[in-house]
Structure formats: C-alpha cells, structure tokens
Amino acid sequence: MSLDNAPDEVKLAVDLIMLLETHNIPVETALGALEIVRQDFLRKQQEATAGGVE
C-alpha cells in the first residue's frame, strides 16, 4: 500500500510511528509525549484563531 496519495496527517502519523518503534520507545512514554505535543498544538491553534501568530 502506497502513502503517495494519503493525506499529510496520515503520512506524518506513519513517520512518527516508525520513529518511535525504531527507537524502541515504551508505549507509555510515547503516549505521554504525544499528549504533550497534542496539548501544545491545541494551544497554538487556539492562539491562532484568537488573533495570535501561528
């Protein structure tokens, strides 16, 4: 299956999964880190929609 026509978020997700698995990151560590990243990007999104800079 090719990712050539996949949406960018799917391509990024696959890259992140490969990176985490290649480095044998424990599941709980990966999930914790991803939640931190998620919260950071949600904050940036809120700031951008409130007139902040993205």
N, C-alpha and C positions, 0 to 999 in steps of 0.2 A: 504494500500500500504506500502510495507516494503522498508526501506532505506538500507537494508543489502548489496545489490548489486549495490547501487548507487555510482557514483564517489565521491571521497573525497570532491570536491568543493561543491557538492550538499548537502552532509551531513553537512558541515560547514555552508553553507547558511541557512539550516533549523535550526541549533543550534542558529545562530545569530538572525534569525527572532524570534524564540521562546524567546530568552533572551530579545530582545528589546520590544516585545509585553508583556511579563510577567511584565516588569518594567514600562509599560505604557509610553515609551519614545515617545515624539511627533515626527511626521513624519519628519518635517523639521530638528529637532535635529539629528535624526538618519541618514538622508541623508547627512547632513553636516559632521557628524562624519565618515560615511563610505567613503566620498570623501577624507577626511584627511588620512584615513587608505589606501585607494587606491593609493594616491599620494606617501605615504611613501613606500609602497611595490613596486611601479613602480621605485622609486629612487633606492631601494635596488637591484632590478632586473637589472637596468642599470649599477650599480656599479659592480655587479657580472659578467656581460657579458663584462665589460671593464677591467676585471682582478682584481677587488676588492674582498673583502671577503663577503660571503653571511651570 
